[in-house]
Amino acid sequence: MTMENLKKLQEIRLALTAKYFERENEVEGILVALLSRQHMLMIGPAGTAKSALSVELAKIVHGTEYFQWLLTRFSTPEEVFGPLSLKDLEIGIYKRNTVSKMPEAHLVFLDEIFKANSAILNSLLTLINERIFYNSGTPEKAPLLSVIGASNEYPEEGEGLEALFDRFLLRFELDYIADQTNFISMMKGTGGNQVMPSMTMDELIQLQLLTDSVSIPDEVYETLSEIRNELRNEGIRPSDRRFKQSLSVLQAKAVISQRQVVNVSDIVILENVLWETVDQKDVVSSIIRNHSQDVVTQALQSIQEEAYEVFYTVLQDSTTEYGMEATHKMKALVEDLKKLKSDYHSRKDDIDALLTKLTSMEHEILNNILEPWYFEARKEQKESASTFFKM
C-alpha cells in the first residue's frame, strides 16, 4: 500500500507540474506542506495560478473538507468562522455554527490573507497555529491540515501582521510565465484537459505517517547548525521554533523523492523557510545552496524535473506533432547529461543512473509516436493494395 501511495504522490506531482507551467517549486511546496501538516504562503501578482493550485489540490484529495475565502478589510468573523447560532442565542449562549466554515475544514485557501482585520486575526492565529477554535469560550479541536495563504504583496511594517506572516512556514514568490514556449503552451491549453490523478484522505494520512517516520541523519543536523551560524553572522536569526518545524519539511521532501532518509541536498527547500524579511531572501538562499547543493546535484535535479514534465505531457498529448517535439527535448536533455558526465567523471554513477532513466523514457515516447503511425501506415498500404487489385 505504501509503494502504491508513493506512486500516486509522484503522479500527482507530475500532473500538476505538467498542467501549471513554471510552477515546479510551488507544486513541490504545496505537497510538502500537505505531507508535513504545515502552512504555505504564495506571494505574487494576480493571475499567477495561486488559487488554481489550491483548488486543484482540494479536488485531488478526495474526502477533504475545503474552505476558500477572499479576505478584505471589511470581512467579518461570520464569513470565516460561521454565523452565530440563533438557537443558542435564545438561551444566552454565544456560539457559532461552524458548518462549511474554516473551523471544520481540512484544507483552507485564504486569498489576500494580509487584509485580515483585528476582528478576525486573533481567532485566525490560534486556529492556524494550534488547530483549535474557541467557540463560546470552549476550545474545539479543528481537523485543519494546511492553510494556503495568498497575497499580491508583502505586509507592511507596523500593521501588526508579523505574527500572521510567521505562521506560514513555507513562503514562495510567484511571477508570470517567463519562457516563451511555456507561455504559448499555456495559451493553447496544453495539458489543461488531462485527467488528474487522485488519492483518498486515508491514503494522505498514511503518507503523513510515513513522513513522520523518515529518519534524519546527524550530517543533516550538523549542516543545519552550520547554516544557522552563517545566518547569524549576517544578522539573520530565524527562531528555534522555525528550525525545529523545518525538520518536518525535510522529511516531506524526502518522501516526495521516494526516500526514507533525509539527504543534505533536501535542505535546499529551506531557502523558502529560513528568511524573515524580503531583503534577507537572496542571502539566505545563497547560504543554504552553498551547504545543500553542488553544481552536479543542481544540474541533475533540473534535468530530471524537465524530463518528467516532458514525459508526462506527451502521455496526455499523444499527437505526432507534440511527440516529435518531446523527442527532440529528451534528446537534448540526454546530450546535456553526457556533457555533464564528461565534465564531472567522479559523479559517473549518479549521472549514469539518470541517463538510463531518460533513455528509457525517450524510447517509450518514441513507441508512443511510432506505434500508431506504423499501424496507420500499414492500414493505408493494405487499402492501396486492395484498390490496385480491384482495378
C-alpha positions as CSV (number, residue, x, y, z in Angstrom):
1,M,0.0,0.0,0.0
2,T,2.8,2.4,0.9
3,M,4.5,2.0,-2.5
4,E,1.2,2.5,-4.3
5,N,0.6,5.7,-2.3
6,L,4.1,6.9,-3.2
7,K,3.4,6.2,-6.8
8,K,0.1,8.2,-6.6
9,L,2.0,11.1,-5.0
10,Q,4.5,11.1,-7.8
11,E,1.7,11.0,-10.4
12,I,0.0,14.0,-8.7
13,R,3.2,16.0,-8.7
14,L,4.0,15.3,-12.4
15,A,0.4,16.0,-13.4
16,L,0.3,19.4,-11.6
17,T,3.8,20.3,-12.9
18,A,2.6,19.5,-16.5
19,K,-0.6,21.5,-16.1
20,Y,0.8,24.6,-14.4
21,F,3.9,25.8,-16.3
22,E,6.9,27.1,-14.3
23,R,5.3,26.2,-11.0
24,E,7.5,23.2,-10.2
25,N,8.7,24.7,-6.9
26,E,5.2,25.7,-5.8
27,V,3.8,22.3,-6.7
28,E,6.5,20.7,-4.6
29,G,5.9,23.2,-1.8
30,I,2.2,22.7,-1.6
31,L,2.7,18.9,-1.5
32,V,5.4,19.3,1.2
33,A,3.0,21.5,3.2
34,L,0.3,18.8,3.0
35,L,2.6,15.9,4.0
36,S,4.2,17.9,6.8
37,R,0.9,19.5,8.0
38,Q,2.5,22.9,7.6
39,H,1.2,26.1,6.1
40,M,2.3,27.8,2.9
41,L,2.2,31.3,1.6
42,M,2.2,32.3,-2.1
43,I,3.0,35.9,-2.9
44,G,2.7,37.3,-6.4
45,P,0.6,39.3,-8.8
46,A,-2.9,38.3,-9.7
47,G,-3.2,35.7,-12.4
48,T,-0.3,33.5,-11.4
49,A,-2.3,30.4,-10.5
50,K,-2.2,30.8,-6.7
51,S,-5.8,30.0,-6.1
52,A,-5.9,27.5,-9.0
53,L,-3.2,25.3,-7.4
54,S,-5.1,25.3,-4.1
55,V,-8.4,24.4,-5.7
56,E,-6.8,21.7,-7.7
57,L,-5.3,20.1,-4.6
58,A,-8.7,20.0,-2.9
59,K,-10.1,18.2,-5.9
60,I,-7.2,15.7,-5.9
61,V,-7.5,14.6,-2.3
62,H,-11.0,13.0,-2.1
63,G,-12.8,13.2,1.2
64,T,-11.4,16.5,2.4
65,E,-13.5,19.5,3.6
66,Y,-12.3,22.5,1.7
67,F,-12.8,26.2,2.6
68,Q,-11.8,29.2,0.5
69,W,-12.4,32.9,1.1
70,L,-11.2,36.2,-0.2
71,L,-10.4,38.5,2.8
72,T,-10.9,42.3,2.7
73,R,-10.6,45.0,5.4
74,F,-14.4,44.6,5.9
75,S,-14.6,40.8,6.2
76,T,-16.4,39.7,9.3
77,P,-15.8,36.7,11.6
78,E,-19.1,35.3,10.4
79,E,-17.7,34.9,6.9
80,V,-14.7,32.8,8.0
81,F,-15.8,31.1,11.3
82,G,-19.6,30.9,10.8
83,P,-22.7,32.8,11.9
84,L,-24.0,32.9,15.5
85,S,-26.4,30.1,16.3
86,L,-29.8,31.8,16.8
87,K,-31.0,28.7,18.7
88,D,-28.1,29.1,21.2
89,L,-28.5,32.8,21.5
90,E,-32.1,32.3,22.7
91,I,-30.7,30.6,25.8
92,G,-27.9,33.2,26.2
93,I,-25.1,31.2,24.6
94,Y,-22.8,33.0,22.2
95,K,-21.9,30.1,19.9
96,R,-21.1,30.0,16.1
97,N,-22.4,27.5,13.6
98,T,-19.2,26.4,12.0
99,V,-20.6,24.0,9.4
100,S,-18.8,24.6,6.0
101,K,-16.6,27.2,7.5
102,M,-12.8,27.2,8.3
103,P,-13.1,25.5,11.8
104,E,-14.4,22.4,10.1
105,A,-12.1,22.3,7.1
106,H,-9.1,20.1,6.3
107,L,-7.7,22.4,3.6
108,V,-8.1,26.1,3.6
109,F,-7.2,28.8,1.0
110,L,-7.3,32.4,2.2
111,D,-6.8,34.9,-0.6
112,E,-5.4,38.4,0.3
113,I,-4.5,36.9,3.7
114,F,-2.9,40.2,4.9
115,K,-6.2,42.0,4.6
116,A,-7.4,40.2,7.7
117,N,-8.6,42.7,10.3
118,S,-8.3,42.6,14.1
119,A,-11.8,41.1,14.4
120,I,-10.6,38.0,12.6
121,L,-6.9,38.0,13.4
122,N,-6.8,36.5,16.9
123,S,-9.0,33.5,16.2
124,L,-7.2,33.0,12.9
125,L,-3.8,32.9,14.5
126,T,-5.0,30.3,17.1
127,L,-6.7,28.2,14.5
128,I,-3.7,28.2,12.2
129,N,-1.1,27.6,14.9
130,E,-2.8,25.4,17.4
131,R,-5.6,23.9,15.3
132,I,-8.1,25.0,18.0
133,F,-11.1,27.2,17.6
134,Y,-12.7,28.8,20.7
135,N,-16.4,28.6,20.3
136,S,-18.3,30.2,23.2
137,G,-15.2,30.0,25.2
138,T,-14.8,26.3,24.7
139,P,-11.7,25.0,22.8
140,E,-12.8,22.8,19.9
141,K,-10.2,20.7,18.0
142,A,-10.1,21.6,14.3
143,P,-9.3,19.0,11.6
144,L,-7.1,21.5,9.8
145,L,-4.2,20.0,7.8
146,S,-2.8,23.0,5.9
147,V,-3.7,26.6,5.2
148,I,-2.6,28.0,1.8
149,G,-2.4,31.8,2.1
150,A,-2.0,34.1,-0.9
151,S,-1.3,37.8,-1.3
152,N,-0.3,40.2,-4.1
153,E,2.1,41.9,-1.8
154,Y,4.0,41.5,1.5
155,P,2.5,43.0,4.7
156,E,3.8,46.4,5.5
157,E,5.6,47.1,8.8
158,G,3.5,48.4,11.6
159,E,0.3,46.8,10.5
160,G,0.5,44.2,13.3
161,L,0.7,41.3,10.9
162,E,4.1,39.9,11.8
163,A,2.6,37.0,13.8
164,L,0.4,36.0,11.0
165,F,3.3,36.2,8.5
166,D,5.3,34.0,10.8
167,R,2.6,31.3,10.9
168,F,3.4,30.4,7.3
169,L,6.5,28.1,7.4
170,L,6.8,27.8,3.6
171,R,6.9,31.0,1.6
172,F,7.1,31.2,-2.2
173,E,7.2,34.1,-4.6
174,L,5.4,33.7,-7.9
175,D,5.7,35.7,-11.2
176,Y,4.2,35.5,-14.7
177,I,5.4,32.7,-17.1
178,A,8.9,33.7,-18.4
179,D,9.7,31.2,-21.1
180,Q,8.0,31.9,-24.4
181,T,7.4,28.2,-25.3
182,N,5.7,27.7,-21.9
183,F,3.6,30.8,-22.4
184,I,2.4,29.6,-25.8
185,S,1.7,26.1,-24.4
186,M,-0.3,27.8,-21.6
187,M,-2.3,29.8,-24.2
188,K,-3.0,26.7,-26.2
189,G,-4.1,24.9,-23.1
190,T,-1.6,22.1,-23.5
191,G,-2.1,19.7,-20.6
192,G,-5.1,21.5,-19.4
193,N,-7.7,18.8,-20.3
194,Q,-5.9,15.9,-18.8
195,V,-7.5,13.6,-16.2
196,M,-5.9,14.4,-12.9
197,P,-4.8,11.6,-10.6
198,S,-6.2,11.5,-7.1
199,M,-5.9,10.0,-3.7
200,T,-8.2,9.5,-0.7
201,M,-8.0,11.1,2.7
202,D,-6.9,7.8,4.2
203,E,-4.1,7.5,1.7
204,L,-2.9,11.0,2.5
205,I,-2.9,10.2,6.2
206,Q,-0.8,7.1,5.5
207,L,1.7,9.3,3.6
208,Q,1.8,11.8,6.5
209,L,2.6,8.9,8.9
210,L,5.3,7.8,6.6
211,T,6.7,11.3,6.5
212,D,6.8,11.3,10.3
213,S,8.9,8.2,10.3
214,V,11.6,9.4,7.8
215,S,15.0,9.4,9.6
216,I,17.3,12.4,9.7
217,P,21.0,11.6,9.9
218,D,23.5,13.6,12.0
219,E,25.0,15.0,8.9
220,V,21.8,17.0,8.2
221,Y,21.6,18.3,11.8
222,E,25.2,19.4,11.6
223,T,24.6,21.2,8.3
224,L,21.6,23.0,9.7
225,S,23.8,24.1,12.6
226,E,26.4,25.5,10.2
227,I,23.7,27.3,8.3
228,R,22.3,28.8,11.5
229,N,25.8,30.1,12.4
230,E,26.3,31.7,9.0
231,L,22.9,33.3,9.0
232,R,23.6,34.8,12.5
233,N,26.9,36.2,11.1
234,E,24.7,38.0,8.5
235,G,22.3,39.3,11.2
236,I,19.6,36.8,10.3
237,R,18.1,35.0,13.2
238,P,15.3,32.5,12.4
239,S,13.7,31.3,15.6
240,D,14.5,27.9,17.1
241,R,10.8,27.0,16.5
242,R,11.2,27.7,12.8
243,F,14.3,25.5,12.6
244,K,12.5,22.7,14.6
245,Q,9.4,22.9,12.3
246,S,11.7,22.8,9.2
247,L,12.6,19.2,10.0
248,S,9.1,18.1,9.0
249,V,9.6,19.9,5.7
250,L,12.8,18.0,5.1
251,Q,11.1,14.7,5.9
252,A,8.3,15.5,3.4
253,K,10.8,16.5,0.8
254,A,12.5,13.1,1.2
255,V,9.1,11.3,0.8
256,I,8.3,13.2,-2.4
257,S,11.7,11.9,-3.7
258,Q,10.7,8.4,-2.5
259,R,13.3,8.1,0.2
260,Q,13.0,7.2,3.9
261,V,16.1,9.1,4.8
262,V,16.7,12.9,4.5
263,N,19.7,13.9,2.4
264,V,21.7,17.1,2.8
265,S,20.5,18.0,-0.7
266,D,16.9,18.2,0.6
267,I,17.9,21.3,2.7
268,V,17.7,23.4,-0.4
269,I,13.9,23.7,0.1
270,L,14.7,25.7,3.3
271,E,15.5,28.7,1.2
272,N,11.7,29.2,1.3
273,V,11.6,28.8,5.1
274,L,14.5,30.5,6.9
275,W,14.2,34.1,6.0
276,E,12.3,36.7,8.0
277,T,12.2,39.8,5.7
278,V,12.2,40.2,2.0
279,D,15.7,41.8,1.9
280,Q,17.1,38.6,3.5
281,K,15.9,36.2,0.8
282,D,18.9,36.3,-1.5
283,V,21.4,36.0,1.3
284,V,19.5,33.1,2.9
285,S,19.2,31.3,-0.5
286,S,22.9,31.7,-1.2
287,I,24.0,30.3,2.2
288,I,21.6,27.4,2.0
289,R,22.5,26.4,-1.5
290,N,26.2,26.6,-0.7
291,H,25.6,24.0,2.0
292,S,23.0,21.8,0.4
293,Q,23.8,21.5,-3.3
294,D,26.8,21.2,-5.5
295,V,26.7,22.1,-9.2
296,V,26.2,18.5,-10.3
297,T,23.2,17.9,-7.9
298,Q,21.5,21.1,-9.1
299,A,22.0,20.1,-12.8
300,L,20.7,16.6,-12.2
301,Q,17.6,17.8,-10.4
302,S,16.9,20.3,-13.1
303,I,17.3,17.8,-15.9
304,Q,15.2,15.2,-14.1
305,E,12.3,17.7,-13.4
306,E,12.3,18.8,-17.1
307,A,12.3,15.2,-18.3
308,Y,9.4,14.2,-16.1
309,E,7.4,17.2,-17.3
310,V,8.0,16.4,-21.0
311,F,7.3,12.7,-20.4
312,Y,4.0,13.2,-18.6
313,T,2.8,15.8,-21.0
314,V,3.4,13.5,-24.0
315,L,1.3,10.8,-22.3
316,Q,-1.6,13.3,-22.2
317,D,-1.0,14.8,-25.7
318,S,-0.3,11.9,-27.9
319,T,-0.3,13.9,-31.2
320,T,2.6,13.1,-33.6
321,E,3.5,16.9,-33.6
322,Y,4.0,17.1,-29.9
323,G,5.6,13.6,-29.8
324,M,8.3,14.7,-32.1
325,E,8.9,17.9,-30.1
326,A,9.1,15.9,-26.9
327,T,11.6,13.5,-28.6
328,H,13.8,16.4,-29.5
329,K,13.6,17.8,-26.0
330,M,14.6,14.4,-24.5
331,K,17.5,14.0,-26.9
332,A,18.7,17.5,-25.8
333,L,18.5,16.5,-22.2
334,V,20.4,13.3,-22.8
335,E,23.1,15.3,-24.5
336,D,23.3,17.6,-21.5
337,L,23.8,14.6,-19.3
338,K,26.5,13.2,-21.5
339,K,28.3,16.6,-21.3
340,L,27.9,16.7,-17.6
341,K,29.4,13.2,-17.4
342,S,32.5,14.2,-19.4
343,D,33.0,17.3,-17.2
344,Y,32.4,15.5,-13.8
345,H,33.6,12.0,-14.3
346,S,33.7,11.4,-10.5
347,R,29.9,11.6,-10.4
348,K,29.6,9.0,-13.2
349,D,27.3,6.6,-11.2
350,D,24.7,9.3,-10.4
351,I,24.7,10.6,-13.9
352,D,24.5,7.1,-15.5
353,A,21.5,6.3,-13.3
354,L,19.6,9.3,-14.6
355,L,20.9,8.7,-18.1
356,T,19.4,5.2,-18.1
357,K,16.1,6.6,-16.8
358,L,16.0,9.3,-19.6
359,T,16.9,6.8,-22.3
360,S,14.0,4.5,-21.2
361,M,11.6,7.5,-21.2
362,E,12.9,8.5,-24.7
363,H,12.2,5.0,-26.1
364,E,8.7,5.0,-24.5
365,I,7.9,8.3,-26.1
366,L,9.1,7.0,-29.5
367,N,7.0,3.9,-29.1
368,N,4.0,6.2,-28.2
369,I,4.6,8.1,-31.5
370,L,5.7,5.3,-33.9
371,E,3.2,2.5,-33.0
372,P,0.1,4.4,-34.0
373,W,1.9,5.8,-37.0
374,Y,3.1,2.3,-38.0
375,F,-0.4,0.8,-37.9
376,E,-1.9,3.8,-39.8
377,A,0.8,3.4,-42.5
378,R,0.1,-0.4,-42.7
379,K,-3.6,0.3,-43.0
380,E,-3.0,2.7,-45.9
381,Q,-0.8,0.2,-47.6
382,K,-3.5,-2.5,-47.4
383,E,-6.1,-0.1,-48.7
384,S,-3.9,0.9,-51.6
385,A,-3.1,-2.7,-52.5
386,S,-6.8,-3.7,-52.3
387,T,-7.7,-0.8,-54.7
388,F,-4.9,-1.8,-57.1
389,F,-6.1,-5.5,-57.4
390,K,-9.7,-4.4,-58.0
391,M,-8.6,-2.3,-61.0
